[in-house]
Amino acid sequence: MSVIKRTLLLFWAAWLSVVATTNVLDGLRTLGTLPESFQFISGNWQWINQVMDPIAVPRSLQATLFVGVIGWEALGALLFWWAVASYRGRPLMQEQATLFACGVNLALWSTFQVLDEVFLAYVPEGVHRVIFLNQIATLLVLDLLPSQARRTDMIEPDSIRAGDDLVATAPGPPRV
């Protein structure tokens, strides 16, 4: 189960990395840094304009929101990469990096849903809701599938216990 769980974390890390990257490239093309022929972009800047221009949201505010979202997505990606690297197959509450990454991602997509309502952007709201629910499903899988919790009621062959405490390790070469 640990492989499945780590693969889910890897998916979110890779996916958010691509999302943030294509948004950065979209912004760079909009600024004229990349040629108009450059096509590896998200298209989100144009979508933001289509939603916000009719209600007279200044382009400067649109740009600020876009940069903020890119930062949030990049933070989420970095946290998921950290979660992948530090994941040890323990119960979810012991995987702090995973909890941070999932929390940041849930906050991002729930914020999108609220803003979709504010700006009457009903078409992307469905997409944002699906992503949010996928993150909830990921948390459920991480929490409900069995973990590699170490049994504490067993005495290791190379250790000596006094009551519940490990007192000493038997001499000899380290176990691999």
MIDOSE-1310 file (N, C-alpha, C; in nm, 2 decimals, decimal comma, always signed):
residues 176
msvi	+0,08/-0,12/+0,00/+0,00/+0,00/+0,00/+0,09/+0,13/+0,00; +0,20/+0,12/+0,05/+0,29/+0,23/+0,06/+0,33/+0,28/-0,08; +0,34/+0,19/-0,18/+0,37/+0,23/-0,31/+0,25/+0,31/-0,37; +0,13/+0,27/-0,35/+0,01/+0,34/-0,40/+0,01/+0,48/-0,34
krtl	+0,03/+0,48/-0,21/+0,02/+0,61/-0,14/+0,13/+0,71/-0,19; +0,25/+0,66/-0,20/+0,36/+0,75/-0,25/+0,33/+0,79/-0,40; +0,27/+0,70/-0,48/+0,24/+0,73/-0,62/+0,13/+0,84/-0,62; +0,04/+0,84/-0,53/-0,06/+0,95/-0,53/+0,01/+1,08/-0,50
llfw	+0,10/+1,08/-0,40/+0,17/+1,20/-0,37/+0,26/+1,25/-0,49; +0,32/+1,16/-0,56/+0,40/+1,19/-0,68/+0,31/+1,25/-0,78; +0,19/+1,19/-0,80/+0,09/+1,25/-0,90/+0,07/+1,40/-0,87; +0,03/+1,43/-0,74/+0,00/+1,57/-0,71/+0,12/+1,66/-0,73
aawl	+0,24/+1,61/-0,69/+0,36/+1,69/-0,71/+0,39/+1,72/-0,85; +0,38/+1,62/-0,94/+0,40/+1,64/-1,08/+0,29/+1,72/-1,14; +0,17/+1,70/-1,11/+0,06/+1,77/-1,17/+0,06/+1,92/-1,14; +0,08/+1,95/-1,01/+0,09/+2,09/-0,97/+0,21/+2,16/-1,02
svva	+0,32/+2,08/-1,04/+0,44/+2,14/-1,11/+0,41/+2,18/-1,25; +0,34/+2,10/-1,32/+0,30/+2,13/-1,46/+0,20/+2,25/-1,46; +0,11/+2,25/-1,38/+0,01/+2,35/-1,37/+0,08/+2,49/-1,34; +0,16/+2,49/-1,24/+0,23/+2,62/-1,21/+0,32/+2,66/-1,32
ttnv	+0,39/+2,56/-1,39/+0,48/+2,60/-1,50/+0,41/+2,65/-1,61; +0,30/+2,59/-1,65/+0,23/+2,64/-1,77/+0,16/+2,78/-1,74; +0,13/+2,80/-1,62/+0,08/+2,93/-1,58/+0,19/+3,04/-1,59; +0,31/+3,00/-1,54/+0,42/+3,10/-1,55/+0,45/+3,13/-1,70
ldgl	+0,45/+3,02/-1,78/+0,47/+3,04/-1,92/+0,36/+3,13/-1,99; +0,24/+3,11/-1,94/+0,13/+3,19/-1,99/+0,15/+3,34/-1,96; +0,20/+3,36/-1,84/+0,23/+3,50/-1,79/+0,34/+3,56/-1,87; +0,45/+3,48/-1,90/+0,56/+3,53/-1,97/+0,52/+3,56/-2,12
rtlg	+0,44/+3,48/-2,18/+0,39/+3,50/-2,31/+0,31/+3,63/-2,31; +0,22/+3,65/-2,21/+0,14/+3,77/-2,21/+0,23/+3,89/-2,19; +0,34/+3,88/-2,12/+0,43/+4,00/-2,10/+0,52/+4,02/-2,23; +0,51/+3,93/-2,32/+0,59/+3,95/-2,44/+0,73/+3,89/-2,43
tlpe	+0,76/+3,82/-2,32/+0,89/+3,75/-2,31/+0,90/+3,63/-2,40; +0,79/+3,57/-2,42/+0,78/+3,45/-2,51/+0,70/+3,49/-2,63; +0,74/+3,44/-2,75/+0,66/+3,47/-2,87/+0,52/+3,42/-2,87; +0,43/+3,49/-2,94/+0,29/+3,44/-2,95/+0,28/+3,30/-3,00
sfqf	+0,38/+3,26/-3,08/+0,37/+3,12/-3,14/+0,40/+3,01/-3,03; +0,45/+3,05/-2,91/+0,48/+2,96/-2,81/+0,34/+2,91/-2,75; +0,32/+2,78/-2,76/+0,19/+2,72/-2,72/+0,18/+2,64/-2,59; +0,29/+2,62/-2,52/+0,29/+2,54/-2,40/+0,25/+2,63/-2,28
isgn	+0,13/+2,67/-2,29/+0,08/+2,76/-2,18/-0,06/+2,70/-2,13; -0,10/+2,76/-2,02/-0,23/+2,71/-1,96/-0,35/+2,77/-2,02; -0,34/+2,89/-2,07/-0,46/+2,96/-2,13/-0,54/+3,02/-2,01; -0,49/+3,01/-1,89/-0,57/+3,07/-1,78/-0,57/+3,22/-1,77
wqwi	-0,47/+3,29/-1,82/-0,47/+3,43/-1,82/-0,58/+3,48/-1,91; -0,60/+3,43/-2,03/-0,71/+3,47/-2,12/-0,85/+3,43/-2,05; -0,85/+3,32/-1,99/-0,98/+3,28/-1,92/-1,01/+3,38/-1,81; -0,91/+3,42/-1,73/-0,93/+3,52/-1,62/-0,98/+3,65/-1,68
nqvm	-0,93/+3,69/-1,79/-0,97/+3,82/-1,86/-1,12/+3,80/-1,90; -1,15/+3,69/-1,96/-1,29/+3,67/-2,01/-1,39/+3,67/-1,89; -1,35/+3,63/-1,78/-1,44/+3,62/-1,66/-1,45/+3,76/-1,59; -1,33/+3,83/-1,58/-1,33/+3,95/-1,50/-1,35/+4,08/-1,57
dpia	-1,31/+4,08/-1,70/-1,33/+4,20/-1,78/-1,47/+4,25/-1,78; -1,57/+4,16/-1,80/-1,71/+4,21/-1,81/-1,76/+4,28/-1,68; -1,70/+4,25/-1,57/-1,74/+4,31/-1,44/-1,64/+4,42/-1,40; -1,56/+4,46/-1,49/-1,47/+4,57/-1,47/-1,37/+4,56/-1,36
vprs	-1,32/+4,43/-1,35/-1,21/+4,41/-1,26/-1,08/+4,46/-1,32; -1,01/+4,55/-1,26/-0,89/+4,61/-1,33/-0,78/+4,50/-1,36; -0,72/+4,51/-1,47/-0,62/+4,41/-1,51/-0,51/+4,40/-1,41; -0,48/+4,51/-1,34/-0,37/+4,50/-1,23/-0,42/+4,40/-1,12
lqat	-0,54/+4,40/-1,09/-0,59/+4,31/-0,98/-0,60/+4,17/-1,04; -0,63/+4,16/-1,17/-0,63/+4,03/-1,23/-0,49/+3,97/-1,23; -0,39/+4,05/-1,26/-0,25/+4,01/-1,26/-0,21/+3,97/-1,12; -0,25/+4,04/-1,02/-0,21/+4,01/-0,89/-0,27/+3,88/-0,84
lfvg	-0,39/+3,86/-0,88/-0,46/+3,73/-0,84/-0,39/+3,61/-0,91; -0,35/+3,64/-1,04/-0,29/+3,53/-1,12/-0,15/+3,50/-1,06; -0,07/+3,60/-1,03/+0,06/+3,57/-0,96/+0,04/+3,50/-0,83; -0,06/+3,54/-0,75/-0,09/+3,48/-0,63/-0,12/+3,33/-0,64
vigw	-0,20/+3,30/-0,74/-0,24/+3,16/-0,77/-0,12/+3,08/-0,81; -0,03/+3,14/-0,89/+0,09/+3,07/-0,94/+0,18/+3,04/-0,82; +0,19/+3,14/-0,73/+0,27/+3,11/-0,61/+0,21/+3,00/-0,52; +0,08/+3,00/-0,51/+0,01/+2,90/-0,43/+0,03/+2,76/-0,49
ealg	+0,01/+2,75/-0,62/+0,03/+2,63/-0,69/+0,18/+2,58/-0,68; +0,27/+2,67/-0,69/+0,41/+2,63/-0,68/+0,44/+2,59/-0,53; +0,39/+2,65/-0,43/+0,40/+2,61/-0,30/+0,34/+2,47/-0,28; +0,23/+2,45/-0,33/+0,17/+2,31/-0,32/+0,25/+2,21/-0,39
allf	+0,31/+2,24/-0,51/+0,40/+2,14/-0,57/+0,52/+2,11/-0,49; +0,58/+2,22/-0,44/+0,70/+2,20/-0,35/+0,67/+2,11/-0,23; +0,55/+2,14/-0,17/+0,51/+2,06/-0,05/+0,49/+1,92/-0,08; +0,43/+1,89/-0,20/+0,41/+1,75/-0,24/+0,54/+1,68/-0,28
wwav	+0,63/+1,75/-0,34/+0,76/+1,69/-0,36/+0,83/+1,66/-0,22; +0,82/+1,75/-0,13/+0,87/+1,72/+0,01/+0,80/+1,60/+0,07; +0,66/+1,59/+0,05/+0,59/+1,48/+0,10/+0,63/+1,35/+0,04; +0,66/+1,35/-0,10/+0,71/+1,23/-0,16/+0,84/+1,18/-0,10
asyr	+0,93/+1,28/-0,09/+1,07/+1,25/-0,04/+1,07/+1,20/+0,11; +0,97/+1,25/+0,19/+0,98/+1,22/+0,33/+0,88/+1,11/+0,37; +0,79/+1,07/+0,28/+0,69/+0,97/+0,31/+0,75/+0,84/+0,36; +0,70/+0,78/+0,47/+0,76/+0,66/+0,53/+0,65/+0,55/+0,55
grpl	+0,53/+0,57/+0,50/+0,43/+0,47/+0,51/+0,37/+0,46/+0,65; +0,38/+0,57/+0,73/+0,33/+0,57/+0,86/+0,18/+0,61/+0,85; +0,11/+0,60/+0,96/-0,03/+0,66/+0,96/-0,03/+0,80/+0,93; -0,14/+0,85/+0,86/-0,14/+0,98/+0,80/-0,11/+1,09/+0,90
mqeq	-0,15/+1,08/+1,02/-0,13/+1,19/+1,12/+0,02/+1,20/+1,16; +0,10/+1,10/+1,12/+0,25/+1,11/+1,15/+0,32/+1,15/+1,02; +0,26/+1,17/+0,91/+0,32/+1,22/+0,79/+0,29/+1,37/+0,77; +0,37/+1,45/+0,85/+0,34/+1,60/+0,85/+0,35/+1,66/+0,72
atlf	+0,45/+1,63/+0,64/+0,47/+1,69/+0,51/+0,35/+1,66/+0,42; +0,30/+1,54/+0,43/+0,18/+1,50/+0,35/+0,06/+1,59/+0,39; +0,04/+1,60/+0,52/-0,07/+1,68/+0,57/-0,06/+1,83/+0,53; +0,06/+1,88/+0,54/+0,08/+2,02/+0,49/+0,04/+2,04/+0,34
acgv	+0,10/+1,94/+0,26/+0,07/+1,95/+0,12/-0,07/+1,94/+0,08; -0,14/+1,84/+0,14/-0,28/+1,83/+0,12/-0,36/+1,94/+0,17; -0,33/+2,00/+0,28/-0,40/+2,12/+0,33/-0,39/+2,24/+0,24; -0,27/+2,26/+0,19/-0,24/+2,38/+0,10/-0,32/+2,35/-0,03
nlal	-0,32/+2,23/-0,08/-0,40/+2,20/-0,20/-0,55/+2,22/-0,18; -0,60/+2,16/-0,07/-0,74/+2,18/-0,04/-0,78/+2,33/-0,03; -0,70/+2,40/+0,04/-0,73/+2,55/+0,05/-0,73/+2,62/-0,08; -0,64/+2,58/-0,17/-0,63/+2,64/-0,31/-0,76/+2,61/-0,38
wstf	-0,80/+2,49/-0,39/-0,92/+2,45/-0,47/-1,05/+2,50/-0,41; -1,06/+2,50/-0,28/-1,18/+2,56/-0,21/-1,19/+2,71/-0,24; -1,07/+2,78/-0,24/-1,07/+2,92/-0,27/-1,12/+2,94/-0,41; -1,07/+2,86/-0,50/-1,12/+2,87/-0,64/-1,27/+2,86/-0,65
qvld	-1,33/+2,77/-0,58/-1,47/+2,75/-0,58/-1,55/+2,87/-0,53; -1,50/+2,93/-0,42/-1,56/+3,05/-0,37/-1,55/+3,16/-0,47; -1,43/+3,18/-0,53/-1,41/+3,29/-0,63/-1,49/+3,26/-0,76; -1,51/+3,14/-0,79/-1,60/+3,11/-0,91/-1,74/+3,16/-0,88
evfl	-1,79/+3,15/-0,76/-1,92/+3,20/-0,73/-1,92/+3,35/-0,73; -1,82/+3,41/-0,67/-1,81/+3,56/-0,67/-1,81/+3,61/-0,81; -1,73/+3,55/-0,90/-1,72/+3,61/-1,04/-1,82/+3,54/-1,13; -1,91/+3,46/-1,08/-2,01/+3,39/-1,17/-1,95/+3,31/-1,28
ayvp	-1,84/+3,24/-1,24/-1,76/+3,16/-1,34/-1,81/+3,01/-1,31; -1,92/+2,98/-1,36/-1,98/+2,85/-1,33/-1,92/+2,73/-1,40; -1,87/+2,75/-1,52/-1,81/+2,64/-1,60/-1,68/+2,59/-1,53; -1,59/+2,67/-1,49/-1,47/+2,62/-1,42/-1,49/+2,57/-1,28
egvh	-1,60/+2,62/-1,22/-1,63/+2,58/-1,09/-1,65/+2,42/-1,08; -1,70/+2,36/-1,18/-1,72/+2,22/-1,18/-1,58/+2,15/-1,19; -1,49/+2,20/-1,27/-1,35/+2,15/-1,27/-1,28/+2,17/-1,14; -1,30/+2,28/-1,08/-1,23/+2,31/-0,95/-1,29/+2,21/-0,84
rvif	-1,42/+2,19/-0,85/-1,48/+2,10/-0,75/-1,43/+1,96/-0,77; -1,41/+1,91/-0,89/-1,36/+1,78/-0,91/-1,22/+1,76/-0,86; -1,14/+1,86/-0,88/-1,00/+1,86/-0,83/-1,00/+1,86/-0,68; -1,09/+1,94/-0,62/-1,10/+1,94/-0,47/-1,15/+1,80/-0,42
lnqi	-1,24/+1,74/-0,48/-1,29/+1,61/-0,44/-1,18/+1,50/-0,46; -1,10/+1,52/-0,57/-0,99/+1,42/-0,59/-0,89/+1,44/-0,47; -0,87/+1,56/-0,42/-0,78/+1,58/-0,31/-0,84/+1,51/-0,19; -0,97/+1,53/-0,17/-1,03/+1,46/-0,05/-1,02/+1,31/-0,06
atll	-1,04/+1,26/-0,18/-1,02/+1,11/-0,21/-0,88/+1,07/-0,18; -0,78/+1,15/-0,22/-0,64/+1,12/-0,19/-0,62/+1,11/-0,04; -0,67/+1,21/+0,04/-0,66/+1,20/+0,18/-0,73/+1,08/+0,24; -0,84/+1,04/+0,19/-0,91/+0,92/+0,24/-0,83/+0,79/+0,21
vldl	-0,77/+0,78/+0,09/-0,68/+0,67/+0,06/-0,56/+0,67/+0,15; -0,50/+0,78/+0,17/-0,38/+0,79/+0,26/-0,41/+0,75/+0,40; -0,53/+0,79/+0,44/-0,57/+0,76/+0,58/-0,63/+0,62/+0,60; -0,71/+0,57/+0,51/-0,78/+0,44/+0,53/-0,71/+0,32/+0,48
lpsq	-0,62/+0,33/+0,38/-0,55/+0,21/+0,34/-0,45/+0,18/+0,45; -0,42/+0,05/+0,47/-0,33/+0,01/+0,58/-0,19/+0,08/+0,57; -0,14/+0,11/+0,68/-0,01/+0,17/+0,69/+0,09/+0,06/+0,73; +0,22/+0,10/+0,72/+0,32/+0,01/+0,77/+0,36/+0,04/+0,91
arrt	+0,26/+0,05/+1,00/+0,28/+0,08/+1,14/+0,36/-0,04/+1,20; +0,46/+0,00/+1,27/+0,55/-0,09/+1,34/+0,49/-0,15/+1,46; +0,49/-0,28/+1,48/+0,43/-0,34/+1,60/+0,52/-0,31/+1,72; +0,47/-0,26/+1,83/+0,55/-0,23/+1,94/+0,54/-0,34/+2,05
dmie	+0,46/-0,45/+2,02/+0,45/-0,55/+2,12/+0,55/-0,67/+2,09; +0,63/-0,65/+1,99/+0,73/-0,76/+1,95/+0,86/-0,72/+2,00; +0,94/-0,82/+2,04/+1,08/-0,79/+2,08/+1,17/-0,83/+1,96; +1,25/-0,73/+1,92/+1,34/-0,76/+1,81/+1,45/-0,85/+1,86
pdsi	+1,49/-0,94/+1,77/+1,59/-1,04/+1,81/+1,72/-0,98/+1,86; +1,76/-0,85/+1,82/+1,88/-0,79/+1,86/+1,86/-0,69/+1,96; +1,75/-0,68/+2,03/+1,73/-0,58/+2,14/+1,69/-0,65/+2,27; +1,71/-0,57/+2,37/+1,67/-0,62/+2,51/+1,58/-0,52/+2,56
ragd	+1,46/-0,57/+2,61/+1,36/-0,48/+2,66/+1,34/-0,50/+2,81; +1,32/-0,39/+2,88/+1,28/-0,39/+3,02/+1,14/-0,33/+3,03; +1,04/-0,40/+3,04/+0,90/-0,35/+3,04/+0,87/-0,30/+2,90; +0,83/-0,18/+2,89/+0,80/-0,12/+2,75/+0,91/-0,05/+2,69
dlva	+1,03/-0,04/+2,76/+1,14/+0,05/+2,71/+1,25/-0,04/+2,65; +1,30/+0,01/+2,54/+1,42/-0,05/+2,48/+1,54/-0,01/+2,57; +1,61/-0,11/+2,62/+1,72/-0,08/+2,72/+1,85/-0,08/+2,64; +1,88/-0,18/+2,56/+2,01/-0,19/+2,50/+1,99/-0,28/+2,37
tapg	+2,09/-0,26/+2,29/+2,09/-0,34/+2,17/+2,20/-0,45/+2,19; +2,17/-0,57/+2,15/+2,27/-0,68/+2,16/+2,39/-0,65/+2,08; +2,51/-0,69/+2,12/+2,63/-0,66/+2,05/+2,63/-0,74/+1,92; +2,70/-0,69/+1,82/+2,71/-0,75/+1,69/+2,70/-0,65/+1,58
pprv	+2,71/-0,70/+1,46/+2,71/-0,60/+1,35/+2,56/-0,55/+1,33; +2,55/-0,43/+1,28/+2,42/-0,37/+1,26/+2,34/-0,45/+1,16; +2,21/-0,45/+1,19/+2,12/-0,52/+1,10/+2,09/-0,43/+0,98; +2,08/-0,49/+0,87/+2,05/-0,42/+0,74/+1,91/-0,45/+0,70
